[in-house]
Amino acid sequence: MKTGWYNSKALKIITHIAVWAVVLALPYLLDSHHGMEHHRDEALYRAFFYLNSITNLLWIGVFYFNANLLAPRFFAHRRYLPYALTLILVFGTVMAIHFLLFESIIPLPHFSIQGSTAFLLPANSPKNARRRTSRPNCPSSAPRSTRISFSISSTTSWLSNS
């Protein structure tokens, strides 16, 4: 049986690359300085750019590791404690690599593990994940148009509460 072009592996890979490019470009696209001069030390700015780029590549790896290996093995089988402990171990590993990169790339005398964790962890915390995903249940027996309007109204109310 022939599948449609939209199910091709190449299209999935291109879509993933495009989405990651947009996600990783957002901090630079949403720069609040609007083209005004704000970088006093160009070398330090470039070093932080390299550090963030390498760390972002690590997070992409963590995403696929979680989506393709951890979630199917642990979360799908309701083994939540090993799943959470593995995520903590993976986060600690990424933070250790981030520390080593910081020490070798950034010419500053100190690294704040508390500051880096506070910067990187809140977006991935279980409280935020639960808040982003908890919506009232829409009956699946409802007509499709009702389910779509319910989804739109739920999303709108969720956005206004965020």
C-alpha positions as CSV (number, residue, x, y, z in Angstrom):
1,M,0.0,0.0,0.0
2,K,1.4,3.4,-1.0
3,T,1.4,6.1,1.7
4,G,0.9,9.7,1.1
5,W,3.8,12.2,0.7
6,Y,3.0,13.6,4.1
7,N,4.0,10.3,5.8
8,S,7.4,10.2,4.2
9,K,10.4,10.0,6.5
10,A,12.2,12.8,4.7
11,L,9.3,15.2,5.4
12,K,9.3,14.2,9.1
13,I,13.0,14.9,9.4
14,I,12.7,18.3,7.6
15,T,9.8,19.2,9.9
16,H,11.8,18.4,13.0
17,I,14.8,20.4,11.7
18,A,12.5,23.4,10.9
19,V,10.8,23.3,14.3
20,W,14.1,23.0,16.1
21,A,15.5,25.9,14.1
22,V,12.5,28.1,15.0
23,V,12.7,27.1,18.7
24,L,16.4,27.7,19.0
25,A,16.1,31.0,17.1
26,L,13.3,32.4,19.3
27,P,15.6,34.0,21.9
28,Y,17.4,35.9,19.2
29,L,14.2,36.8,17.3
30,L,12.5,38.0,20.4
31,D,15.5,40.1,21.5
32,S,14.1,42.9,23.6
33,H,16.8,45.4,22.7
34,H,15.3,46.0,19.2
35,G,18.7,46.5,17.5
36,M,20.0,48.9,20.1
37,E,23.6,48.5,21.3
38,H,23.6,46.3,24.3
39,H,26.7,44.1,24.1
40,R,29.7,45.8,25.8
41,D,32.0,42.8,25.5
42,E,31.7,41.2,22.1
43,A,34.1,38.3,23.0
44,L,32.0,37.4,26.1
45,Y,28.8,37.7,24.1
46,R,30.2,35.3,21.4
47,A,31.4,32.9,24.1
48,F,27.9,32.8,25.7
49,F,26.4,32.3,22.2
50,Y,28.7,29.2,21.7
51,L,27.9,27.9,25.2
52,N,24.1,28.3,24.7
53,S,24.3,26.7,21.2
54,I,26.1,23.6,22.4
55,T,23.9,23.3,25.5
56,N,20.8,23.6,23.2
57,L,22.1,20.7,21.1
58,L,22.4,18.7,24.3
59,W,18.8,19.5,25.1
60,I,17.7,18.3,21.6
61,G,19.5,15.0,22.4
62,V,17.7,14.8,25.7
63,F,14.4,15.4,24.1
64,Y,14.8,12.5,21.6
65,F,16.3,10.3,24.3
66,N,13.2,11.0,26.5
67,A,10.7,10.7,23.6
68,N,12.1,7.5,22.1
69,L,13.5,5.6,25.0
70,L,12.6,6.8,28.5
71,A,8.9,7.6,28.0
72,P,8.0,4.3,26.2
73,R,10.0,2.3,28.7
74,F,9.1,3.9,31.9
75,F,6.2,6.4,31.6
76,A,4.1,4.3,29.3
77,H,4.3,1.4,31.8
78,R,3.5,3.6,34.8
79,R,7.0,3.3,36.3
80,Y,7.0,6.9,37.4
81,L,9.7,6.7,40.1
82,P,12.4,5.2,37.8
83,Y,11.3,7.7,35.1
84,A,11.7,10.7,37.4
85,L,15.0,9.4,38.8
86,T,16.3,8.9,35.3
87,L,15.2,12.4,34.3
88,I,17.0,13.9,37.3
89,L,20.1,11.9,36.4
90,V,19.9,13.1,32.7
91,F,19.4,16.7,33.9
92,G,22.4,16.4,36.3
93,T,24.5,15.0,33.4
94,V,23.6,17.9,31.1
95,M,24.3,20.4,34.0
96,A,27.8,18.8,34.5
97,I,28.5,19.0,30.8
98,H,27.3,22.6,30.8
99,F,29.6,23.4,33.7
100,L,32.6,21.9,31.9
101,L,31.7,23.8,28.8
102,F,31.3,27.0,30.8
103,E,34.7,26.5,32.5
104,S,36.4,25.9,29.1
105,I,34.6,28.6,27.0
106,I,33.6,31.5,29.3
107,P,36.5,33.6,30.7
108,L,34.7,34.3,34.0
109,P,36.0,33.1,37.3
110,H,32.8,31.5,38.6
111,F,30.0,29.3,37.6
112,S,26.7,29.3,39.5
113,I,25.1,25.9,39.6
114,Q,22.1,27.4,41.4
115,G,21.7,30.2,38.8
116,S,22.0,27.8,35.9
117,T,19.6,25.3,37.4
118,A,17.1,28.1,38.1
119,F,17.4,29.3,34.5
120,L,17.1,25.9,32.9
121,L,14.7,24.0,35.2
122,P,11.5,26.1,35.6
123,A,10.4,25.6,32.0
124,N,10.6,21.8,32.5
125,S,9.2,21.5,36.0
126,P,6.4,19.1,36.7
127,K,4.2,21.9,38.0
128,N,4.5,23.8,34.8
129,A,4.0,20.7,32.7
130,R,0.8,19.8,34.7
131,R,-0.4,23.4,34.3
132,R,0.2,23.4,30.5
133,T,-1.5,20.0,30.0
134,S,-4.4,20.1,32.4
135,R,-7.6,20.9,30.7
136,P,-11.2,19.8,31.3
137,N,-12.1,16.6,29.5
138,C,-14.1,17.0,26.4
139,P,-16.5,14.1,25.7
140,S,-15.1,12.1,22.7
141,S,-18.7,11.3,21.7
142,A,-19.4,15.0,21.0
143,P,-19.5,16.1,17.3
144,R,-16.1,17.1,15.9
145,S,-17.0,20.8,15.6
146,T,-17.9,20.8,19.3
147,R,-14.6,19.1,20.2
148,I,-12.7,21.7,18.1
149,S,-14.5,24.7,19.6
150,F,-14.0,23.2,23.1
151,S,-10.3,22.8,22.4
152,I,-10.0,26.4,21.2
153,S,-12.0,27.7,24.2
154,S,-9.9,25.6,26.6
155,T,-6.7,26.8,25.0
156,T,-7.8,30.4,25.1
157,S,-8.8,30.2,28.8
158,W,-5.5,28.4,29.5
159,L,-3.5,31.1,27.8
160,S,-5.3,33.8,29.7
161,N,-4.6,32.0,33.0
162,S,-0.9,31.6,32.2
